[in-house]
Amino acid sequence: MEPVEEQRRRPWVVGVSGASGTPYAAAVLRGLIAAGESVDLVVSRASRLTLLDETGIAYRDAHWREDLAAWLARGADGDPGAFDVDVAGADLRHWAAGDLAAGPSSGSYPAKGMLIVPASTACVAGVALGLSKDLLQRAASVVLKERRPLVVAVRETPLNGQTLRHLVALDEAGAVVLPASPAFYAGATHIQDLVDFVAGRVLDAAGVPHRLYRRWKGELGGSRKD
């Protein structure tokens, strides 16, 4: 059995695919950093185009830490300085999406599990079919075969029959299928509140503590009384 200290250092692998919804990924990453978790980050090639389109930020392998800092500082409403995140002091590691020799590509790499946020339908299909066409898909396949937690925050609507079958296959394999579906009972008043709700549900599924949204307390209208 690993010493407690070594268990604490095991990272969560966070995969960001090309689906729209990069603010969801940023909120999850901020939550993991705030909780003191170690993070291994895999940003797919397609997601870099989405990130550039949604935020104007170019994510580059050679400058990933400074690009990530700009990304995590940005709010869902476009404010470039909405959050103060200590990226330099966080336990973060970047793996290139094309690096199939990276740590998370092996079952012997001691990851806690993996969160795919957001997950495109192409990513869902690749993981469900075990294609491993890039590191993101390979890492997810490894997590499933090692019986570690996998949370898939699919972001697409409507869903066709083939994608639904792929999602069922992932559920049967042990993954948590978590659609990026914001709720309104938590008293959302800004776009960021809706984003944080989804990110909080992802962290809930991973068992990571956070304070990203107001939890239901069994009282109608309770969120409006705070």
Summary of the structure (lengths in Angstrom):
residues: 226
radius of gyration: 16.9
end to end distance: 44.7
largest distance: 52.1
contacts: 719
relative contact order: 0.17
helix: 43%
strand: 12%
